[in-house]
Amino acid sequence: MIATKSRPAPTASPADRPVLRTLLSRPYPAVMGILNVTPDSFSDGGRFIAPERALAQAQRMIAEGADIIDIGAESTRPYGSQPVSAEEERQRLQPVLAEIVALGVPVSIDSMKSAVVAWALDMGAAIANDVWGLQRDRDMAGLLAQRNSPVIIMHNRDSADAGLDIMKDIARFFERSLDIAAKAGISSDNIVLDPGIGFGKTHEQSMIALARLGELATFNLPLLVGASRKRFIDSVTPSEPQQRLGGSIAAHLIAAKGGARIIRTHDVAETVQALRVTAAIEDRR
């Protein structure tokens, strides 16, 4: 296992919190480009596992306007994903992470394992994106407090329950996560909340979470939404993941109107354009 303690705090990086604060102060949300170096992610599994293709994709997304690159080496899709060890995650990331960090755009590490996050922070990643919101790995919160690292806390469930009031469930989950964060010493300035569209939710619940996103403003923390190519779109208009661009943009524009300050997407150029044109039109009201 990779050690996560007794390391010195890293030097300041381009993605330290002041940069994020600047991004979040703009009239349109920041855009986080998705980069999966996995063989089995639901939309792009296998496409970018080769290091040269992963680097080229990161460069392309940055050129298209990505403010953050979110790189993950373990698929967390709800159906059919295979868990991998921390060592396997690190082996998938090793050939590309430092080169992507060197591109100069903040990099977030999409991992639920503190060992992987610790290693990635040492390599220059600046943000932790934890799909279990500090509730699966008991060392995660302490690590992020020690490193003063921003963290994305995502709502998740082991399985969907159609009988739940999903907004109450999301709120209770965030309350538990924020309690863990506070006890560990994570500053609230370093926390972003993600309702976890498509994770542990029915299609209906994912749409409810988007429609009622504004209710999460009570936490007074920035919100991230990643609805890109999610299966709930197929439940409205039958489509394969690569055919869900229109539905993804529609969901993300609604999320932005509901208060989302970061949008996580596979389709950077189209999402940047949609968000900026919407902001420009709204500015004319």
C-alpha atoms as a printed R data frame, in Angstrom:
    type eleno elety resid chain resno       x      y       z
1   ATOM     1    CA   MET     A     1   0.000  0.000   0.000
2   ATOM     2    CA   ILE     A     2   1.209  3.493  -0.779
3   ATOM     3    CA   ALA     A     3   1.979  5.482   2.350
4   ATOM     4    CA   THR     A     4  -0.296  8.453   2.966
5   ATOM     5    CA   LYS     A     5   1.255  9.943   6.091
6   ATOM     6    CA   SER     A     6   4.391 11.789   7.123
7   ATOM     7    CA   ARG     A     7   4.813 13.432   3.712
8   ATOM     8    CA   PRO     A     8   5.548 17.156   3.603
9   ATOM     9    CA   ALA     A     9   2.852 19.363   2.161
10  ATOM    10    CA   PRO     A    10   3.413 20.024  -1.555
11  ATOM    11    CA   THR     A    11   4.485 23.395  -2.830
12  ATOM    12    CA   ALA     A    12   1.863 25.689  -4.289
13  ATOM    13    CA   SER     A    13   0.593 24.578  -7.674
14  ATOM    14    CA   PRO     A    14  -1.321 26.345 -10.449
15  ATOM    15    CA   ALA     A    15  -4.517 24.758  -9.140
16  ATOM    16    CA   ASP     A    16  -4.363 26.053  -5.578
17  ATOM    17    CA   ARG     A    17  -7.596 27.400  -4.190
18  ATOM    18    CA   PRO     A    18  -7.156 31.029  -5.388
19  ATOM    19    CA   VAL     A    19  -7.288 29.747  -8.977
20  ATOM    20    CA   LEU     A    20 -10.485 27.857  -8.252
21  ATOM    21    CA   ARG     A    21 -11.961 30.897  -6.556
22  ATOM    22    CA   THR     A    22 -11.230 32.917  -9.691
23  ATOM    23    CA   LEU     A    23 -12.897 30.300 -11.894
24  ATOM    24    CA   LEU     A    24 -15.946 30.153  -9.647
25  ATOM    25    CA   SER     A    25 -16.380 33.930  -9.704
26  ATOM    26    CA   ARG     A    26 -17.070 34.104 -13.431
27  ATOM    27    CA   PRO     A    27 -20.589 34.601 -14.845
28  ATOM    28    CA   TYR     A    28 -20.595 31.061 -16.264
29  ATOM    29    CA   PRO     A    29 -19.518 27.790 -14.656
30  ATOM    30    CA   ALA     A    30 -16.045 26.333 -14.924
31  ATOM    31    CA   VAL     A    31 -15.792 23.291 -17.175
32  ATOM    32    CA   MET     A    32 -14.118 20.084 -16.038
33  ATOM    33    CA   GLY     A    33 -13.051 17.761 -18.846
34  ATOM    34    CA   ILE     A    34 -13.339 14.012 -18.215
35  ATOM    35    CA   LEU     A    35 -10.335 11.821 -18.983
36  ATOM    36    CA   ASN     A    36 -10.715  8.112 -18.210
37  ATOM    37    CA   VAL     A    37  -7.577  5.996 -18.481
38  ATOM    38    CA   THR     A    38  -9.644  2.844 -18.034
39  ATOM    39    CA   PRO     A    39 -10.683 -0.090 -20.214
40  ATOM    40    CA   ASP     A    40 -14.287 -0.141 -18.995
41  ATOM    41    CA   SER     A    41 -15.752  3.326 -18.402
42  ATOM    42    CA   PHE     A    42 -19.312  3.538 -19.720
43  ATOM    43    CA   SER     A    43 -18.732  6.084 -22.499
44  ATOM    44    CA   ASP     A    44 -15.046  6.152 -23.430
45  ATOM    45    CA   GLY     A    45 -13.606  3.007 -21.870
46  ATOM    46    CA   GLY     A    46 -10.400  1.949 -23.628
47  ATOM    47    CA   ARG     A    47 -10.154  5.060 -25.834
48  ATOM    48    CA   PHE     A    48  -7.525  6.836 -23.764
49  ATOM    49    CA   ILE     A    49  -5.744  4.087 -21.881
50  ATOM    50    CA   ALA     A    50  -2.714  4.469 -24.195
51  ATOM    51    CA   PRO     A    51  -0.571  7.261 -22.703
52  ATOM    52    CA   GLU     A    52  -0.121  9.144 -25.970
53  ATOM    53    CA   ARG     A    53  -3.875  9.189 -26.588
54  ATOM    54    CA   ALA     A    54  -4.593 10.304 -23.029
55  ATOM    55    CA   LEU     A    55  -2.150 13.192 -23.332
56  ATOM    56    CA   ALA     A    56  -3.557 14.201 -26.724
57  ATOM    57    CA   GLN     A    57  -7.092 14.163 -25.312
58  ATOM    58    CA   ALA     A    58  -6.065 16.359 -22.378
59  ATOM    59    CA   GLN     A    59  -4.417 18.801 -24.776
60  ATOM    60    CA   ARG     A    60  -7.516 18.846 -26.969
61  ATOM    61    CA   MET     A    61  -9.859 19.510 -24.041
62  ATOM    62    CA   ILE     A    62  -7.654 22.338 -22.794
63  ATOM    63    CA   ALA     A    63  -7.633 23.876 -26.269
64  ATOM    64    CA   GLU     A    64 -11.435 23.627 -26.276
65  ATOM    65    CA   GLY     A    65 -11.689 25.550 -23.022
66  ATOM    66    CA   ALA     A    66 -11.469 23.032 -20.172
67  ATOM    67    CA   ASP     A    67 -10.626 24.767 -16.897
68  ATOM    68    CA   ILE     A    68  -9.881 21.509 -15.045
69  ATOM    69    CA   ILE     A    69  -8.906 18.030 -16.236
70  ATOM    70    CA   ASP     A    70 -10.420 15.223 -14.162
71  ATOM    71    CA   ILE     A    71  -8.456 12.023 -14.614
72  ATOM    72    CA   GLY     A    72  -9.613  8.646 -13.350
73  ATOM    73    CA   ALA     A    73  -8.087  5.181 -13.550
74  ATOM    74    CA   GLU     A    74 -10.936  3.095 -12.126
75  ATOM    75    CA   SER     A    75 -14.377  2.924 -13.677
76  ATOM    76    CA   THR     A    76 -17.211  3.744 -11.274
77  ATOM    77    CA   ARG     A    77 -20.046  3.195 -13.744
78  ATOM    78    CA   PRO     A    78 -23.104  1.694 -12.024
79  ATOM    79    CA   TYR     A    79 -23.238 -1.494 -14.130
80  ATOM    80    CA   GLY     A    80 -20.392 -3.863 -14.963
81  ATOM    81    CA   SER     A    81 -17.366 -1.965 -13.694
82  ATOM    82    CA   GLN     A    82 -14.552 -3.971 -12.134
83  ATOM    83    CA   PRO     A    83 -12.857 -2.724  -8.941
84  ATOM    84    CA   VAL     A    84  -9.093 -2.402  -9.199
85  ATOM    85    CA   SER     A    85  -6.356 -2.129  -6.603
86  ATOM    86    CA   ALA     A    86  -4.616  1.103  -5.665
87  ATOM    87    CA   GLU     A    87  -1.493 -0.241  -7.336
88  ATOM    88    CA   GLU     A    88  -3.369 -0.866 -10.606
89  ATOM    89    CA   GLU     A    89  -4.784  2.655 -10.530
90  ATOM    90    CA   ARG     A    90  -1.334  4.079 -10.003
91  ATOM    91    CA   GLN     A    91   0.121  2.001 -12.853
92  ATOM    92    CA   ARG     A    92  -2.525  3.348 -15.230
93  ATOM    93    CA   LEU     A    93  -1.867  6.933 -14.132
94  ATOM    94    CA   GLN     A    94   1.936  6.765 -13.938
95  ATOM    95    CA   PRO     A    95   2.672  7.233 -17.667
96  ATOM    96    CA   VAL     A    96   0.453 10.301 -18.079
97  ATOM    97    CA   LEU     A    97  -0.292 12.173 -14.882
98  ATOM    98    CA   ALA     A    98   2.886 14.267 -14.614
99  ATOM    99    CA   GLU     A    99   2.709 15.199 -18.307
100 ATOM   100    CA   ILE     A   100  -0.900 16.303 -17.987
101 ATOM   101    CA   VAL     A   101  -0.114 18.319 -14.860
102 ATOM   102    CA   ALA     A   102   2.676 20.002 -16.843
103 ATOM   103    CA   LEU     A   103   0.100 21.336 -19.320
104 ATOM   104    CA   GLY     A   104  -0.681 23.976 -16.705
105 ATOM   105    CA   VAL     A   105  -4.397 23.403 -16.109
106 ATOM   106    CA   PRO     A   106  -5.560 22.231 -12.659
107 ATOM   107    CA   VAL     A   107  -5.841 18.442 -12.502
108 ATOM   108    CA   SER     A   108  -8.262 16.582 -10.263
109 ATOM   109    CA   ILE     A   109  -7.785 12.939  -9.391
110 ATOM   110    CA   ASP     A   110 -10.969 10.874  -9.575
111 ATOM   111    CA   SER     A   111 -10.349  8.176  -6.977
112 ATOM   112    CA   MET     A   112 -11.989  6.846  -3.836
113 ATOM   113    CA   LYS     A   113  -8.667  5.544  -2.462
114 ATOM   114    CA   SER     A   114  -6.552  7.769  -0.225
115 ATOM   115    CA   ALA     A   115  -3.401  5.927  -1.289
116 ATOM   116    CA   VAL     A   116  -3.985  6.851  -4.924
117 ATOM   117    CA   VAL     A   117  -4.947 10.427  -4.061
118 ATOM   118    CA   ALA     A   118  -1.827 10.886  -1.922
119 ATOM   119    CA   TRP     A   119   0.394  9.672  -4.748
120 ATOM   120    CA   ALA     A   120  -1.420 11.833  -7.313
121 ATOM   121    CA   LEU     A   121  -1.067 14.939  -5.140
122 ATOM   122    CA   ASP     A   122   2.659 14.209  -4.907
123 ATOM   123    CA   MET     A   123   2.714 14.096  -8.720
124 ATOM   124    CA   GLY     A   124   1.094 17.532  -8.954
125 ATOM   125    CA   ALA     A   125  -2.645 16.869  -8.995
126 ATOM   126    CA   ALA     A   126  -4.433 19.639  -7.124
127 ATOM   127    CA   ILE     A   127  -7.969 18.414  -6.383
128 ATOM   128    CA   ALA     A   128  -9.416 15.170  -5.018
129 ATOM   129    CA   ASN     A   129 -12.666 13.954  -6.574
130 ATOM   130    CA   ASP     A   130 -14.094 11.343  -4.194
131 ATOM   131    CA   VAL     A   131 -17.179  9.559  -5.527
132 ATOM   132    CA   TRP     A   132 -17.927  8.327  -2.002
133 ATOM   133    CA   GLY     A   133 -17.697 11.728  -0.352
134 ATOM   134    CA   LEU     A   134 -15.078 10.868   2.328
135 ATOM   135    CA   GLN     A   135 -17.255  7.999   3.578
136 ATOM   136    CA   ARG     A   136 -15.508  4.908   2.171
137 ATOM   137    CA   ASP     A   137 -11.812  5.394   2.902
138 ATOM   138    CA   ARG     A   138 -11.306  6.407   6.516
139 ATOM   139    CA   ASP     A   139  -7.903  7.933   5.715
140 ATOM   140    CA   MET     A   140  -9.155 10.229   2.959
141 ATOM   141    CA   ALA     A   141 -10.351 13.161   5.073
142 ATOM   142    CA   GLY     A   142  -7.216 13.278   7.190
143 ATOM   143    CA   LEU     A   143  -5.016 13.168   4.111
144 ATOM   144    CA   LEU     A   144  -6.838 16.050   2.431
145 ATOM   145    CA   ALA     A   145  -6.799 18.122   5.614
146 ATOM   146    CA   GLN     A   146  -3.042 17.560   5.925
147 ATOM   147    CA   ARG     A   147  -2.462 18.554   2.312
148 ATOM   148    CA   ASN     A   148  -4.937 21.456   2.375
149 ATOM   149    CA   SER     A   149  -6.336 19.996  -0.837
150 ATOM   150    CA   PRO     A   150  -9.674 20.945  -2.383
151 ATOM   151    CA   VAL     A   151 -12.088 18.005  -2.461
152 ATOM   152    CA   ILE     A   152 -15.225 17.222  -4.429
153 ATOM   153    CA   ILE     A   153 -17.666 15.392  -2.170
154 ATOM   154    CA   MET     A   154 -20.063 13.344  -4.282
155 ATOM   155    CA   HIS     A   155 -23.315 11.730  -3.148
156 ATOM   156    CA   ASN     A   156 -23.486  8.006  -3.775
157 ATOM   157    CA   ARG     A   157 -25.409  4.890  -2.790
158 ATOM   158    CA   ASP     A   158 -24.651  1.194  -3.165
159 ATOM   159    CA   SER     A   159 -27.943  0.754  -5.015
160 ATOM   160    CA   ALA     A   160 -30.893  2.813  -6.136
161 ATOM   161    CA   ASP     A   161 -34.086  2.878  -4.072
162 ATOM   162    CA   ALA     A   162 -37.045  4.274  -5.966
163 ATOM   163    CA   GLY     A   163 -38.927  4.855  -2.708
164 ATOM   164    CA   LEU     A   164 -36.450  7.411  -1.376
165 ATOM   165    CA   ASP     A   165 -36.932 11.142  -1.258
166 ATOM   166    CA   ILE     A   166 -33.663 11.586  -3.111
167 ATOM   167    CA   MET     A   167 -33.138 15.217  -2.115
168 ATOM   168    CA   LYS     A   168 -33.426 14.329   1.570
169 ATOM   169    CA   ASP     A   169 -31.016 11.445   1.032
170 ATOM   170    CA   ILE     A   170 -28.494 13.705  -0.703
171 ATOM   171    CA   ALA     A   171 -28.768 16.253   2.092
172 ATOM   172    CA   ARG     A   172 -28.257 13.631   4.810
173 ATOM   173    CA   PHE     A   173 -25.254 12.209   2.951
174 ATOM   174    CA   PHE     A   174 -23.677 15.647   2.629
175 ATOM   175    CA   GLU     A   175 -24.289 16.342   6.321
176 ATOM   176    CA   ARG     A   176 -22.379 13.161   7.224
177 ATOM   177    CA   SER     A   177 -19.560 13.991   4.818
178 ATOM   178    CA   LEU     A   178 -19.260 17.553   6.042
179 ATOM   179    CA   ASP     A   179 -19.137 16.334   9.634
180 ATOM   180    CA   ILE     A   180 -16.259 14.007   8.677
181 ATOM   181    CA   ALA     A   181 -14.546 16.880   6.896
182 ATOM   182    CA   ALA     A   182 -14.929 19.264   9.836
183 ATOM   183    CA   LYS     A   183 -13.617 16.731  12.342
184 ATOM   184    CA   ALA     A   184 -10.600 16.068  10.119
185 ATOM   185    CA   GLY     A   185  -9.882 19.775   9.775
186 ATOM   186    CA   ILE     A   186 -10.788 20.294   6.105
187 ATOM   187    CA   SER     A   187 -11.565 23.951   5.474
188 ATOM   188    CA   SER     A   188 -14.999 24.646   4.053
189 ATOM   189    CA   ASP     A   189 -13.207 26.795   1.458
190 ATOM   190    CA   ASN     A   190 -11.777 23.548   0.053
191 ATOM   191    CA   ILE     A   191 -15.103 21.739  -0.434
192 ATOM   192    CA   VAL     A   192 -17.265 21.337  -3.538
193 ATOM   193    CA   LEU     A   193 -20.474 19.279  -3.451
194 ATOM   194    CA   ASP     A   194 -21.657 16.982  -6.253
195 ATOM   195    CA   PRO     A   195 -25.164 15.405  -6.158
196 ATOM   196    CA   GLY     A   196 -23.851 12.406  -8.104
197 ATOM   197    CA   ILE     A   197 -26.141 12.274 -11.122
198 ATOM   198    CA   GLY     A   198 -26.523  8.638 -12.163
199 ATOM   199    CA   PHE     A   199 -24.918  7.192  -9.026
200 ATOM   200    CA   GLY     A   200 -27.192  5.128  -6.766
201 ATOM   201    CA   LYS     A   201 -30.254  6.748  -8.298
202 ATOM   202    CA   THR     A   202 -33.069  5.793 -10.592
203 ATOM   203    CA   HIS     A   203 -33.357  7.765 -13.819
204 ATOM   204    CA   GLU     A   204 -36.242  9.665 -12.265
205 ATOM   205    CA   GLN     A   205 -34.182 10.524  -9.195
206 ATOM   206    CA   SER     A   206 -31.324 11.812 -11.325
207 ATOM   207    CA   MET     A   207 -33.712 14.160 -13.075
208 ATOM   208    CA   ILE     A   208 -35.234 15.242  -9.756
209 ATOM   209    CA   ALA     A   209 -31.758 16.041  -8.431
210 ATOM   210    CA   LEU     A   210 -31.140 18.245 -11.463
211 ATOM   211    CA   ALA     A   211 -34.544 19.906 -11.295
212 ATOM   212    CA   ARG     A   212 -34.204 20.653  -7.570
213 ATOM   213    CA   LEU     A   213 -30.477 21.402  -7.488
214 ATOM   214    CA   GLY     A   214 -31.139 24.850  -6.034
215 ATOM   215    CA   GLU     A   215 -32.238 23.259  -2.756
216 ATOM   216    CA   LEU     A   216 -28.596 22.377  -2.082
217 ATOM   217    CA   ALA     A   217 -27.761 26.072  -1.853
218 ATOM   218    CA   THR     A   218 -28.527 25.735   1.865
219 ATOM   219    CA   PHE     A   219 -25.048 24.218   2.278
220 ATOM   220    CA   ASN     A   220 -23.504 27.470   1.009
221 ATOM   221    CA   LEU     A   221 -20.834 25.553  -0.914
222 ATOM   222    CA   PRO     A   222 -20.016 25.413  -4.642
223 ATOM   223    CA   LEU     A   223 -21.846 22.722  -6.579
224 ATOM   224    CA   LEU     A   224 -20.480 20.501  -9.341
225 ATOM   225    CA   VAL     A   225 -22.741 18.599 -11.727
226 ATOM   226    CA   GLY     A   226 -21.711 15.850 -14.108
227 ATOM   227    CA   ALA     A   227 -24.654 14.692 -16.218
228 ATOM   228    CA   SER     A   228 -22.559 14.032 -19.305
229 ATOM   229    CA   ARG     A   229 -23.922 11.153 -21.426
230 ATOM   230    CA   LYS     A   230 -25.679  9.645 -18.386
231 ATOM   231    CA   ARG     A   231 -28.224  6.881 -18.809
232 ATOM   232    CA   PHE     A   232 -31.208  8.952 -17.637
233 ATOM   233    CA   ILE     A   233 -30.989 10.719 -21.016
234 ATOM   234    CA   ASP     A   234 -31.629  7.359 -22.702
235 ATOM   235    CA   SER     A   235 -34.767  6.970 -20.566
236 ATOM   236    CA   VAL     A   236 -36.176 10.136 -22.156
237 ATOM   237    CA   THR     A   237 -34.880  9.698 -25.705
238 ATOM   238    CA   PRO     A   238 -33.381  6.239 -26.418
239 ATOM   239    CA   SER     A   239 -29.745  6.726 -27.338
240 ATOM   240    CA   GLU     A   240 -26.266  5.296 -26.915
241 ATOM   241    CA   PRO     A   241 -23.739  7.239 -24.787
242 ATOM   242    CA   GLN     A   242 -22.079  8.853 -27.809
243 ATOM   243    CA   GLN     A   243 -25.500 10.073 -29.010
244 ATOM   244    CA   ARG     A   244 -26.395 11.996 -25.842
245 ATOM   245    CA   LEU     A   245 -24.744 15.347 -26.502
246 ATOM   246    CA   GLY     A   246 -28.002 17.258 -26.757
247 ATOM   247    CA   GLY     A   247 -29.389 15.745 -23.568
248 ATOM   248    CA   SER     A   248 -26.121 16.368 -21.749
249 ATOM   249    CA   ILE     A   249 -26.091 20.050 -22.711
250 ATOM   250    CA   ALA     A   250 -29.751 20.450 -21.749
251 ATOM   251    CA   ALA     A   251 -29.051 18.923 -18.318
252 ATOM   252    CA   HIS     A   252 -25.976 21.047 -17.793
253 ATOM   253    CA   LEU     A   253 -27.721 24.293 -18.719
254 ATOM   254    CA   ILE     A   254 -30.456 23.473 -16.215
255 ATOM   255    CA   ALA     A   255 -27.769 22.661 -13.653
256 ATOM   256    CA   ALA     A   256 -26.079 26.007 -14.273
257 ATOM   257    CA   LYS     A   257 -29.399 27.788 -13.841
258 ATOM   258    CA   GLY     A   258 -29.848 25.835 -10.587
259 ATOM   259    CA   GLY     A   259 -26.531 27.053  -9.213
260 ATOM   260    CA   ALA     A   260 -23.857 24.634 -10.446
261 ATOM   261    CA   ARG     A   261 -20.476 26.356 -10.614
262 ATOM   262    CA   ILE     A   262 -18.535 23.477 -12.174
263 ATOM   263    CA   ILE     A   263 -19.778 21.290 -15.029
264 ATOM   264    CA   ARG     A   264 -18.065 17.942 -15.597
265 ATOM   265    CA   THR     A   265 -18.290 16.769 -19.209
266 ATOM   266    CA   HIS     A   266 -16.885 14.547 -21.939
267 ATOM   267    CA   ASP     A   267 -17.780 17.140 -24.586
268 ATOM   268    CA   VAL     A   268 -15.804 20.232 -23.667
269 ATOM   269    CA   ALA     A   269 -16.082 22.473 -26.744
270 ATOM   270    CA   GLU     A   270 -19.852 22.126 -27.054
271 ATOM   271    CA   THR     A   271 -20.395 22.578 -23.320
272 ATOM   272    CA   VAL     A   272 -18.179 25.665 -23.122
273 ATOM   273    CA   GLN     A   273 -20.034 27.205 -26.035
274 ATOM   274    CA   ALA     A   274 -23.460 26.436 -24.566
275 ATOM   275    CA   LEU     A   275 -22.592 27.838 -21.144
276 ATOM   276    CA   ARG     A   276 -20.994 31.009 -22.483
277 ATOM   277    CA   VAL     A   277 -23.749 31.767 -24.974
278 ATOM   278    CA   THR     A   278 -26.375 31.203 -22.275
279 ATOM   279    CA   ALA     A   279 -24.509 33.562 -19.928
280 ATOM   280    CA   ALA     A   280 -24.189 36.164 -22.676
281 ATOM   281    CA   ILE     A   281 -27.919 36.040 -23.445
282 ATOM   282    CA   GLU     A   282 -28.859 36.162 -19.763
283 ATOM   283    CA   ASP     A   283 -26.636 39.220 -19.418
284 ATOM   284    CA   ARG     A   284 -28.854 41.021 -21.943
285 ATOM   285    CA   ARG     A   285 -32.001 40.620 -19.823
